[in-house]
Amino acid sequence: SLRLPGPLAATRAAAITAAALERRRAGIAAAEAAPPPDPALVFETAYADPPAGLADDLAELRRILGR
């Protein structure tokens, strides 16, 4: 819990805590509303020189995910 000195400490701490919780809730809601990432991003950025068969692996992952 947040501890602040002074006579308004409890009020300030409660306000700060409430604001932080609201920001967290808003961030979670935004993340949940975002479309799922394209799995190709991992395949396209993980290797400078992709190994043979990587395209097949991506195709299999897309098949599994239904994309």
mmCIF file of the N, C-alpha and C atoms, coordinates in Angstrom:
data_MODEL
# 
_entry.id   MODEL 
# 
loop_
_atom_site.group_PDB 
_atom_site.id 
_atom_site.type_symbol 
_atom_site.label_atom_id 
_atom_site.label_alt_id 
_atom_site.label_comp_id 
_atom_site.label_asym_id 
_atom_site.label_entity_id 
_atom_site.label_seq_id 
_atom_site.pdbx_PDB_ins_code 
_atom_site.Cartn_x 
_atom_site.Cartn_y 
_atom_site.Cartn_z 
_atom_site.occupancy 
_atom_site.B_iso_or_equiv 
_atom_site.pdbx_formal_charge 
_atom_site.auth_seq_id 
_atom_site.auth_comp_id 
_atom_site.auth_asym_id 
_atom_site.auth_atom_id 
_atom_site.pdbx_PDB_model_num 
ATOM 1   N N  . SER A 1 1  ? 0.840  -1.185  0.000   1.00 0.00 ? 1  SER A N  1 
ATOM 2   C CA . SER A 1 1  ? 0.000  0.000   0.000   1.00 0.00 ? 1  SER A CA 1 
ATOM 3   C C  . SER A 1 1  ? 0.878  1.239   0.000   1.00 0.00 ? 1  SER A C  1 
ATOM 4   N N  . LEU A 1 2  ? 0.371  2.300   -0.560  1.00 0.00 ? 2  LEU A N  1 
ATOM 5   C CA . LEU A 1 2  ? 1.096  3.556   -0.703  1.00 0.00 ? 2  LEU A CA 1 
ATOM 6   C C  . LEU A 1 2  ? 1.062  4.326   0.604   1.00 0.00 ? 2  LEU A C  1 
ATOM 7   N N  . ARG A 1 3  ? 2.223  4.820   1.067   1.00 0.00 ? 3  ARG A N  1 
ATOM 8   C CA . ARG A 1 3  ? 2.288  5.590   2.312   1.00 0.00 ? 3  ARG A CA 1 
ATOM 9   C C  . ARG A 1 3  ? 2.818  6.984   2.014   1.00 0.00 ? 3  ARG A C  1 
ATOM 10  N N  . LEU A 1 4  ? 2.037  7.977   2.387   1.00 0.00 ? 4  LEU A N  1 
ATOM 11  C CA . LEU A 1 4  ? 2.427  9.369   2.211   1.00 0.00 ? 4  LEU A CA 1 
ATOM 12  C C  . LEU A 1 4  ? 2.329  10.074  3.554   1.00 0.00 ? 4  LEU A C  1 
ATOM 13  N N  . PRO A 1 5  ? 3.232  11.011  3.835   1.00 0.00 ? 5  PRO A N  1 
ATOM 14  C CA . PRO A 1 5  ? 3.148  11.748  5.092   1.00 0.00 ? 5  PRO A CA 1 
ATOM 15  C C  . PRO A 1 5  ? 2.092  12.858  5.002   1.00 0.00 ? 5  PRO A C  1 
ATOM 16  N N  . GLY A 1 6  ? 1.605  13.314  6.127   1.00 0.00 ? 6  GLY A N  1 
ATOM 17  C CA . GLY A 1 6  ? 0.710  14.465  6.160   1.00 0.00 ? 6  GLY A CA 1 
ATOM 18  C C  . GLY A 1 6  ? -0.721 14.096  6.449   1.00 0.00 ? 6  GLY A C  1 
ATOM 19  N N  . PRO A 1 7  ? -1.533 15.131  6.751   1.00 0.00 ? 7  PRO A N  1 
ATOM 20  C CA . PRO A 1 7  ? -2.921 14.896  7.158   1.00 0.00 ? 7  PRO A CA 1 
ATOM 21  C C  . PRO A 1 7  ? -3.808 14.361  6.029   1.00 0.00 ? 7  PRO A C  1 
ATOM 22  N N  . LEU A 1 8  ? -3.459 14.617  4.794   1.00 0.00 ? 8  LEU A N  1 
ATOM 23  C CA . LEU A 1 8  ? -4.278 14.132  3.689   1.00 0.00 ? 8  LEU A CA 1 
ATOM 24  C C  . LEU A 1 8  ? -3.710 12.847  3.082   1.00 0.00 ? 8  LEU A C  1 
ATOM 25  N N  . ALA A 1 9  ? -2.796 12.230  3.802   1.00 0.00 ? 9  ALA A N  1 
ATOM 26  C CA . ALA A 1 9  ? -2.101 11.059  3.271   1.00 0.00 ? 9  ALA A CA 1 
ATOM 27  C C  . ALA A 1 9  ? -3.062 9.963   2.834   1.00 0.00 ? 9  ALA A C  1 
ATOM 28  N N  . ALA A 1 10 ? -4.012 9.621   3.691   1.00 0.00 ? 10 ALA A N  1 
ATOM 29  C CA . ALA A 1 10 ? -4.933 8.528   3.356   1.00 0.00 ? 10 ALA A CA 1 
ATOM 30  C C  . ALA A 1 10 ? -5.773 8.877   2.136   1.00 0.00 ? 10 ALA A C  1 
ATOM 31  N N  . THR A 1 11 ? -6.237 10.120  2.073   1.00 0.00 ? 11 THR A N  1 
ATOM 32  C CA . THR A 1 11 ? -7.048 10.554  0.933   1.00 0.00 ? 11 THR A CA 1 
ATOM 33  C C  . THR A 1 11 ? -6.228 10.551  -0.352  1.00 0.00 ? 11 THR A C  1 
ATOM 34  N N  . ARG A 1 12 ? -5.017 11.098  -0.272  1.00 0.00 ? 12 ARG A N  1 
ATOM 35  C CA . ARG A 1 12 ? -4.146 11.122  -1.453  1.00 0.00 ? 12 ARG A CA 1 
ATOM 36  C C  . ARG A 1 12 ? -3.775 9.714   -1.890  1.00 0.00 ? 12 ARG A C  1 
ATOM 37  N N  . ALA A 1 13 ? -3.447 8.875   -0.916  1.00 0.00 ? 13 ALA A N  1 
ATOM 38  C CA . ALA A 1 13 ? -3.077 7.501   -1.251  1.00 0.00 ? 13 ALA A CA 1 
ATOM 39  C C  . ALA A 1 13 ? -4.247 6.777   -1.909  1.00 0.00 ? 13 ALA A C  1 
ATOM 40  N N  . ALA A 1 14 ? -5.451 6.982   -1.405  1.00 0.00 ? 14 ALA A N  1 
ATOM 41  C CA . ALA A 1 14 ? -6.629 6.336   -1.984  1.00 0.00 ? 14 ALA A CA 1 
ATOM 42  C C  . ALA A 1 14 ? -6.873 6.847   -3.409  1.00 0.00 ? 14 ALA A C  1 
ATOM 43  N N  . ALA A 1 15 ? -6.708 8.143   -3.624  1.00 0.00 ? 15 ALA A N  1 
ATOM 44  C CA . ALA A 1 15 ? -6.911 8.710   -4.966  1.00 0.00 ? 15 ALA A CA 1 
ATOM 45  C C  . ALA A 1 15 ? -5.873 8.183   -5.946  1.00 0.00 ? 15 ALA A C  1 
ATOM 46  N N  . ILE A 1 16 ? -4.625 8.122   -5.501  1.00 0.00 ? 16 ILE A N  1 
ATOM 47  C CA . ILE A 1 16 ? -3.558 7.617   -6.375  1.00 0.00 ? 16 ILE A CA 1 
ATOM 48  C C  . ILE A 1 16 ? -3.786 6.143   -6.697  1.00 0.00 ? 16 ILE A C  1 
ATOM 49  N N  . THR A 1 17 ? -4.173 5.375   -5.697  1.00 0.00 ? 17 THR A N  1 
ATOM 50  C CA . THR A 1 17 ? -4.441 3.956   -5.903  1.00 0.00 ? 17 THR A CA 1 
ATOM 51  C C  . THR A 1 17 ? -5.609 3.762   -6.861  1.00 0.00 ? 17 THR A C  1 
ATOM 52  N N  . ALA A 1 18 ? -6.674 4.540   -6.689  1.00 0.00 ? 18 ALA A N  1 
ATOM 53  C CA . ALA A 1 18 ? -7.834 4.433   -7.567  1.00 0.00 ? 18 ALA A CA 1 
ATOM 54  C C  . ALA A 1 18 ? -7.462 4.795   -9.007  1.00 0.00 ? 18 ALA A C  1 
ATOM 55  N N  . ALA A 1 19 ? -6.673 5.845   -9.177  1.00 0.00 ? 19 ALA A N  1 
ATOM 56  C CA . ALA A 1 19 ? -6.250 6.251   -10.523 1.00 0.00 ? 19 ALA A CA 1 
ATOM 57  C C  . ALA A 1 19 ? -5.388 5.166   -11.164 1.00 0.00 ? 19 ALA A C  1 
ATOM 58  N N  . ALA A 1 20 ? -4.497 4.577   -10.389 1.00 0.00 ? 20 ALA A N  1 
ATOM 59  C CA . ALA A 1 20 ? -3.638 3.513   -10.924 1.00 0.00 ? 20 ALA A CA 1 
ATOM 60  C C  . ALA A 1 20 ? -4.459 2.291   -11.325 1.00 0.00 ? 20 ALA A C  1 
ATOM 61  N N  . LEU A 1 21 ? -5.432 1.933   -10.499 1.00 0.00 ? 21 LEU A N  1 
ATOM 62  C CA . LEU A 1 21 ? -6.285 0.792   -10.835 1.00 0.00 ? 21 LEU A CA 1 
ATOM 63  C C  . LEU A 1 21 ? -7.095 1.056   -12.101 1.00 0.00 ? 21 LEU A C  1 
ATOM 64  N N  . GLU A 1 22 ? -7.595 2.276   -12.261 1.00 0.00 ? 22 GLU A N  1 
ATOM 65  C CA . GLU A 1 22 ? -8.348 2.618   -13.463 1.00 0.00 ? 22 GLU A CA 1 
ATOM 66  C C  . GLU A 1 22 ? -7.460 2.551   -14.699 1.00 0.00 ? 22 GLU A C  1 
ATOM 67  N N  . ARG A 1 23 ? -6.231 3.040   -14.588 1.00 0.00 ? 23 ARG A N  1 
ATOM 68  C CA . ARG A 1 23 ? -5.302 2.962   -15.730 1.00 0.00 ? 23 ARG A CA 1 
ATOM 69  C C  . ARG A 1 23 ? -4.999 1.515   -16.070 1.00 0.00 ? 23 ARG A C  1 
ATOM 70  N N  . ARG A 1 24 ? -4.832 0.686   -15.057 1.00 0.00 ? 24 ARG A N  1 
ATOM 71  C CA . ARG A 1 24 ? -4.569 -0.735  -15.300 1.00 0.00 ? 24 ARG A CA 1 
ATOM 72  C C  . ARG A 1 24 ? -5.767 -1.378  -15.999 1.00 0.00 ? 24 ARG A C  1 
ATOM 73  N N  . ARG A 1 25 ? -6.972 -1.101  -15.505 1.00 0.00 ? 25 ARG A N  1 
ATOM 74  C CA . ARG A 1 25 ? -8.172 -1.664  -16.132 1.00 0.00 ? 25 ARG A CA 1 
ATOM 75  C C  . ARG A 1 25 ? -8.294 -1.210  -17.584 1.00 0.00 ? 25 ARG A C  1 
ATOM 76  N N  . ALA A 1 26 ? -8.019 0.072   -17.837 1.00 0.00 ? 26 ALA A N  1 
ATOM 77  C CA . ALA A 1 26 ? -8.098 0.595   -19.207 1.00 0.00 ? 26 ALA A CA 1 
ATOM 78  C C  . ALA A 1 26 ? -7.061 -0.078  -20.103 1.00 0.00 ? 26 ALA A C  1 
ATOM 79  N N  . GLY A 1 27 ? -5.857 -0.292  -19.577 1.00 0.00 ? 27 GLY A N  1 
ATOM 80  C CA . GLY A 1 27 ? -4.815 -0.963  -20.356 1.00 0.00 ? 27 GLY A CA 1 
ATOM 81  C C  . GLY A 1 27 ? -5.176 -2.402  -20.683 1.00 0.00 ? 27 GLY A C  1 
ATOM 82  N N  . ILE A 1 28 ? -5.734 -3.097  -19.727 1.00 0.00 ? 28 ILE A N  1 
ATOM 83  C CA . ILE A 1 28 ? -6.154 -4.481  -19.957 1.00 0.00 ? 28 ILE A CA 1 
ATOM 84  C C  . ILE A 1 28 ? -7.270 -4.524  -20.991 1.00 0.00 ? 28 ILE A C  1 
ATOM 85  N N  . ALA A 1 29 ? -8.244 -3.614  -20.865 1.00 0.00 ? 29 ALA A N  1 
ATOM 86  C CA . ALA A 1 29 ? -9.353 -3.574  -21.827 1.00 0.00 ? 29 ALA A CA 1 
ATOM 87  C C  . ALA A 1 29 ? -8.836 -3.292  -23.236 1.00 0.00 ? 29 ALA A C  1 
ATOM 88  N N  . ALA A 1 30 ? -7.887 -2.378  -23.361 1.00 0.00 ? 30 ALA A N  1 
ATOM 89  C CA . ALA A 1 30 ? -7.324 -2.056  -24.680 1.00 0.00 ? 30 ALA A CA 1 
ATOM 90  C C  . ALA A 1 30 ? -6.583 -3.263  -25.258 1.00 0.00 ? 30 ALA A C  1 
ATOM 91  N N  . ALA A 1 31 ? -5.831 -3.958  -24.422 1.00 0.00 ? 31 ALA A N  1 
ATOM 92  C CA . ALA A 1 31 ? -5.096 -5.139  -24.898 1.00 0.00 ? 31 ALA A CA 1 
ATOM 93  C C  . ALA A 1 31 ? -6.054 -6.246  -25.323 1.00 0.00 ? 31 ALA A C  1 
ATOM 94  N N  . GLU A 1 32 ? -7.120 -6.438  -24.563 1.00 0.00 ? 32 GLU A N  1 
ATOM 95  C CA . GLU A 1 32 ? -8.082 -7.480  -24.910 1.00 0.00 ? 32 GLU A CA 1 
ATOM 96  C C  . GLU A 1 32 ? -8.877 -7.137  -26.167 1.00 0.00 ? 32 GLU A C  1 
ATOM 97  N N  . ALA A 1 33 ? -9.040 -5.851  -26.451 1.00 0.00 ? 33 ALA A N  1 
ATOM 98  C CA . ALA A 1 33 ? -9.791 -5.431  -27.637 1.00 0.00 ? 33 ALA A CA 1 
ATOM 99  C C  . ALA A 1 33 ? -8.939 -5.455  -28.905 1.00 0.00 ? 33 ALA A C  1 
ATOM 100 N N  . ALA A 1 34 ? -7.635 -5.496  -28.755 1.00 0.00 ? 34 ALA A N  1 
ATOM 101 C CA . ALA A 1 34 ? -6.738 -5.485  -29.909 1.00 0.00 ? 34 ALA A CA 1 
ATOM 102 C C  . ALA A 1 34 ? -6.861 -6.795  -30.677 1.00 0.00 ? 34 ALA A C  1 
ATOM 103 N N  . PRO A 1 35 ? -6.717 -6.745  -31.991 1.00 0.00 ? 35 PRO A N  1 
ATOM 104 C CA . PRO A 1 35 ? -6.764 -7.987  -32.760 1.00 0.00 ? 35 PRO A CA 1 
ATOM 105 C C  . PRO A 1 35 ? -5.551 -8.859  -32.427 1.00 0.00 ? 35 PRO A C  1 
ATOM 106 N N  . PRO A 1 36 ? -5.688 -10.155 -32.586 1.00 0.00 ? 36 PRO A N  1 
ATOM 107 C CA . PRO A 1 36 ? -4.543 -11.023 -32.302 1.00 0.00 ? 36 PRO A CA 1 
ATOM 108 C C  . PRO A 1 36 ? -3.397 -10.717 -33.266 1.00 0.00 ? 36 PRO A C  1 
ATOM 109 N N  . PRO A 1 37 ? -2.164 -10.822 -32.780 1.00 0.00 ? 37 PRO A N  1 
ATOM 110 C CA . PRO A 1 37 ? -1.023 -10.535 -33.649 1.00 0.00 ? 37 PRO A CA 1 
ATOM 111 C C  . PRO A 1 37 ? -0.866 -11.604 -34.727 1.00 0.00 ? 37 PRO A C  1 
ATOM 112 N N  . ASP A 1 38 ? -0.256 -11.212 -35.806 1.00 0.00 ? 38 ASP A N  1 
ATOM 113 C CA . ASP A 1 38 ? 0.008  -12.140 -36.902 1.00 0.00 ? 38 ASP A CA 1 
ATOM 114 C C  . ASP A 1 38 ? 1.195  -13.017 -36.503 1.00 0.00 ? 38 ASP A C  1 
ATOM 115 N N  . PRO A 1 39 ? 1.028  -14.330 -36.465 1.00 0.00 ? 39 PRO A N  1 
ATOM 116 C CA . PRO A 1 39 ? 2.134  -15.204 -36.079 1.00 0.00 ? 39 PRO A CA 1 
ATOM 117 C C  . PRO A 1 39 ? 3.330  -15.091 -37.022 1.00 0.00 ? 39 PRO A C  1 
ATOM 118 N N  . ALA A 1 40 ? 3.133  -14.582 -38.217 1.00 0.00 ? 40 ALA A N  1 
ATOM 119 C CA . ALA A 1 40 ? 4.241  -14.435 -39.163 1.00 0.00 ? 40 ALA A CA 1 
ATOM 120 C C  . ALA A 1 40 ? 5.294  -13.468 -38.643 1.00 0.00 ? 40 ALA A C  1 
ATOM 121 N N  . LEU A 1 41 ? 4.921  -12.554 -37.747 1.00 0.00 ? 41 LEU A N  1 
ATOM 122 C CA . LEU A 1 41 ? 5.904  -11.604 -37.211 1.00 0.00 ? 41 LEU A CA 1 
ATOM 123 C C  . LEU A 1 41 ? 7.088  -12.308 -36.564 1.00 0.00 ? 41 LEU A C  1 
ATOM 124 N N  . VAL A 1 42 ? 6.821  -13.372 -35.832 1.00 0.00 ? 42 VAL A N  1 
ATOM 125 C CA . VAL A 1 42 ? 7.907  -14.116 -35.194 1.00 0.00 ? 42 VAL A CA 1 
ATOM 126 C C  . VAL A 1 42 ? 8.782  -14.769 -36.255 1.00 0.00 ? 42 VAL A C  1 
ATOM 127 N N  . PHE A 1 43 ? 8.156  -15.356 -37.246 1.00 0.00 ? 43 PHE A N  1 
ATOM 128 C CA . PHE A 1 43 ? 8.903  -16.052 -38.286 1.00 0.00 ? 43 PHE A CA 1 
ATOM 129 C C  . PHE A 1 43 ? 9.703  -15.079 -39.148 1.00 0.00 ? 43 PHE A C  1 
ATOM 130 N N  . GLU A 1 44 ? 9.153  -13.888 -39.386 1.00 0.00 ? 44 GLU A N  1 
ATOM 131 C CA . GLU A 1 44 ? 9.811  -12.925 -40.260 1.00 0.00 ? 44 GLU A CA 1 
ATOM 132 C C  . GLU A 1 44 ? 10.941 -12.162 -39.575 1.00 0.00 ? 44 GLU A C  1 
ATOM 133 N N  . THR A 1 45 ? 10.939 -12.105 -38.244 1.00 0.00 ? 45 THR A N  1 
ATOM 134 C CA . THR A 1 45 ? 11.928 -11.284 -37.548 1.00 0.00 ? 45 THR A CA 1 
ATOM 135 C C  . THR A 1 45 ? 12.920 -12.083 -36.702 1.00 0.00 ? 45 THR A C  1 
ATOM 136 N N  . ALA A 1 46 ? 12.734 -13.386 -36.600 1.00 0.00 ? 46 ALA A N  1 
ATOM 137 C CA . ALA A 1 46 ? 13.605 -14.180 -35.727 1.00 0.00 ? 46 ALA A CA 1 
ATOM 138 C C  . ALA A 1 46 ? 14.940 -14.533 -36.371 1.00 0.00 ? 46 ALA A C  1 
ATOM 139 N N  . TYR A 1 47 ? 14.984 -14.605 -37.689 1.00 0.00 ? 47 TYR A N  1 
ATOM 140 C CA . TYR A 1 47 ? 16.195 -15.058 -38.368 1.00 0.00 ? 47 TYR A CA 1 
ATOM 141 C C  . TYR A 1 47 ? 16.637 -14.059 -39.433 1.00 0.00 ? 47 TYR A C  1 
ATOM 142 N N  . ALA A 1 48 ? 17.926 -13.815 -39.512 1.00 0.00 ? 48 ALA A N  1 
ATOM 143 C CA . ALA A 1 48 ? 18.468 -13.025 -40.623 1.00 0.00 ? 48 ALA A CA 1 
ATOM 144 C C  . ALA A 1 48 ? 18.440 -13.882 -41.893 1.00 0.00 ? 48 ALA A C  1 
ATOM 145 N N  . ASP A 1 49 ? 18.786 -15.163 -41.729 1.00 0.00 ? 49 ASP A N  1 
ATOM 146 C CA . ASP A 1 49 ? 18.742 -16.132 -42.824 1.00 0.00 ? 49 ASP A CA 1 
ATOM 147 C C  . ASP A 1 49 ? 17.855 -17.288 -42.371 1.00 0.00 ? 49 ASP A C  1 
ATOM 148 N N  . PRO A 1 50 ? 16.579 -17.253 -42.746 1.00 0.00 ? 50 PRO A N  1 
ATOM 149 C CA . PRO A 1 50 ? 15.660 -18.290 -42.280 1.00 0.00 ? 50 PRO A CA 1 
ATOM 150 C C  . PRO A 1 50 ? 16.081 -19.684 -42.726 1.00 0.00 ? 50 PRO A C  1 
ATOM 151 N N  . PRO A 1 51 ? 15.965 -20.667 -41.848 1.00 0.00 ? 51 PRO A N  1 
ATOM 152 C CA . PRO A 1 51 ? 16.309 -22.038 -42.227 1.00 0.00 ? 51 PRO A CA 1 
ATOM 153 C C  . PRO A 1 51 ? 15.276 -22.608 -43.199 1.00 0.00 ? 51 PRO A C  1 
ATOM 154 N N  . ALA A 1 52 ? 15.701 -23.611 -43.929 1.00 0.00 ? 52 ALA A N  1 
ATOM 155 C CA . ALA A 1 52 ? 14.794 -24.290 -44.854 1.00 0.00 ? 52 ALA A CA 1 
ATOM 156 C C  . ALA A 1 52 ? 13.627 -24.861 -44.054 1.00 0.00 ? 52 ALA A C  1 
ATOM 157 N N  . GLY A 1 53 ? 12.465 -24.786 -44.612 1.00 0.00 ? 53 GLY A N  1 
ATOM 158 C CA . GLY A 1 53 ? 11.290 -25.352 -43.944 1.00 0.00 ? 53 GLY A CA 1 
ATOM 159 C C  . GLY A 1 53 ? 10.552 -24.380 -43.048 1.00 0.00 ? 53 GLY A C  1 
ATOM 160 N N  . LEU A 1 54 ? 11.097 -23.177 -42.856 1.00 0.00 ? 54 LEU A N  1 
ATOM 161 C CA . LEU A 1 54 ? 10.435 -22.229 -41.962 1.00 0.00 ? 54 LEU A CA 1 
ATOM 162 C C  . LEU A 1 54 ? 9.073  -21.817 -42.512 1.00 0.00 ? 54 LEU A C  1 
ATOM 163 N N  . ALA A 1 55 ? 8.968  -21.653 -43.805 1.00 0.00 ? 55 ALA A N  1 
ATOM 164 C CA . ALA A 1 55 ? 7.682  -21.303 -44.415 1.00 0.00 ? 55 ALA A CA 1 
ATOM 165 C C  . ALA A 1 55 ? 6.660  -22.410 -44.166 1.00 0.00 ? 55 ALA A C  1 
ATOM 166 N N  . ASP A 1 56 ? 7.118  -23.656 -44.208 1.00 0.00 ? 56 ASP A N  1 
ATOM 167 C CA . ASP A 1 56 ? 6.219  -24.778 -43.927 1.00 0.00 ? 56 ASP A CA 1 
ATOM 168 C C  . ASP A 1 56 ? 5.762  -24.742 -42.470 1.00 0.00 ? 56 ASP A C  1 
ATOM 169 N N  . ASP A 1 57 ? 6.681  -24.384 -41.567 1.00 0.00 ? 57 ASP A N  1 
ATOM 170 C CA . ASP A 1 57 ? 6.331  -24.283 -40.152 1.00 0.00 ? 57 ASP A CA 1 
ATOM 171 C C  . ASP A 1 57 ? 5.280  -23.197 -39.925 1.00 0.00 ? 57 ASP A C  1 
ATOM 172 N N  . LEU A 1 58 ? 5.442  -22.069 -40.598 1.00 0.00 ? 58 LEU A N  1 
ATOM 173 C CA . LEU A 1 58 ? 4.463  -20.989 -40.483 1.00 0.00 ? 58 LEU A CA 1 
ATOM 174 C C  . LEU A 1 58 ? 3.116  -21.437 -41.044 1.00 0.00 ? 58 LEU A C  1 
ATOM 175 N N  . ALA A 1 59 ? 3.120  -22.110 -42.158 1.00 0.00 ? 59 ALA A N  1 
ATOM 176 C CA . ALA A 1 59 ? 1.871  -22.604 -42.738 1.00 0.00 ? 59 ALA A CA 1 
ATOM 177 C C  . ALA A 1 59 ? 1.169  -23.570 -41.779 1.00 0.00 ? 59 ALA A C  1 
ATOM 178 N N  . GLU A 1 60 ? 1.937  -24.423 -41.128 1.00 0.00 ? 60 GLU A N  1 
ATOM 179 C CA . GLU A 1 60 ? 1.369  -25.370 -40.167 1.00 0.00 ? 60 GLU A CA 1 
ATOM 180 C C  . GLU A 1 60 ? 0.795  -24.634 -38.960 1.00 0.00 ? 60 GLU A C  1 
ATOM 181 N N  . LEU A 1 61 ? 1.502  -23.633 -38.462 1.00 0.00 ? 61 LEU A N  1 
ATOM 182 C CA . LEU A 1 61 ? 0.993  -22.850 -37.337 1.00 0.00 ? 61 LEU A CA 1 
ATOM 183 C C  . LEU A 1 61 ? -0.305 -22.145 -37.718 1.00 0.00 ? 61 LEU A C  1 
ATOM 184 N N  . ARG A 1 62 ? -0.341 -21.555 -38.894 1.00 0.00 ? 62 ARG A N  1 
ATOM 185 C CA . ARG A 1 62 ? -1.576 -20.895 -39.342 1.00 0.00 ? 62 ARG A CA 1 
ATOM 186 C C  . ARG A 1 62 ? -2.719 -21.903 -39.468 1.00 0.00 ? 62 ARG A C  1 
ATOM 187 N N  . ARG A 1 63 ? -2.412 -23.107 -39.924 1.00 0.00 ? 63 ARG A N  1 
ATOM 188 C CA . ARG A 1 63 ? -3.443 -24.138 -40.026 1.00 0.00 ? 63 ARG A CA 1 
ATOM 189 C C  . ARG A 1 63 ? -3.982 -24.476 -38.638 1.00 0.00 ? 63 ARG A C  1 
ATOM 190 N N  . ILE A 1 64 ? -3.084 -24.636 -37.675 1.00 0.00 ? 64 ILE A N  1 
ATOM 191 C CA . ILE A 1 64 ? -3.474 -24.967 -36.303 1.00 0.00 ? 64 ILE A CA 1 
ATOM 192 C C  . ILE A 1 64 ? -4.323 -23.849 -35.704 1.00 0.00 ? 64 ILE A C  1 
ATOM 193 N N  . LEU A 1 65 ? -3.919 -22.605 -35.950 1.00 0.00 ? 65 LEU A N  1 
ATOM 194 C CA . LEU A 1 65 ? -4.633 -21.462 -35.382 1.00 0.00 ? 65 LEU A CA 1 
ATOM 195 C C  . LEU A 1 65 ? -5.909 -21.110 -36.158 1.00 0.00 ? 65 LEU A C  1 
ATOM 196 N N  . GLY A 1 66 ? -6.068 -21.723 -37.321 1.00 0.00 ? 66 GLY A N  1 
ATOM 197 C CA . GLY A 1 66 ? -7.244 -21.447 -38.136 1.00 0.00 ? 66 GLY A CA 1 
ATOM 198 C C  . GLY A 1 66 ? -7.183 -20.110 -38.839 1.00 0.00 ? 66 GLY A C  1 
ATOM 199 N N  . ARG A 1 67 ? -5.976 -19.683 -39.200 1.00 0.00 ? 67 ARG A N  1 
ATOM 200 C CA . ARG A 1 67 ? -5.803 -18.388 -39.879 1.00 0.00 ? 67 ARG A CA 1 
ATOM 201 C C  . ARG A 1 67 ? -5.249 -18.582 -41.256 1.00 0.00 ? 67 ARG A C  1 
# 
